[in-house]
Amino acid sequence: IPYTEQKVSIVTLPNQPGALAAVAEKLAARNVNLNYLYCTTCATCNGETMVVVSGDDLKTIEKLWK
């Protein structure tokens, strides 16, 4: 089975409506491309959602995500 590997960042978001949209707007305003992302929860995240994100510029994504 063929596969590829990519570097990703793991960041957090508040578990509330609109949180992802707010970050996506900041990234779009800086023309930062996202390849993909997916969200998950964890028992030790204090109510936040963990997001695994892949993009062309992970350092900028991490900086703007905050």
Salt bridges, closest charged atoms under 4 A:
none
